[in-house]
Amino acid sequence: MAQIFVSHSQEQTAAPKRLGKRRWGGAAPYLFIFPWIFGFVVFTLGPLLFSLVISFF
């Protein structure tokens, strides 16, 4: 039974690392939240700041 664990751990260390999944794994949450952030900035903060600026001129 101990041999199974040893050979399994050797297989994991021998496997090549995939950098593609690692790179996209960090960017995936931002890709999903980007539409919300973009909409918030364009439709909420944009008009709010614009009205604040034109109120002083």
Secondary structure by P-SEA (a helix, b strand, c coil): caaaaaaaaaaaaabbbbaaaaaaaaaaaaaaaaaaaaaaaaccaaaaaaaaaaaac
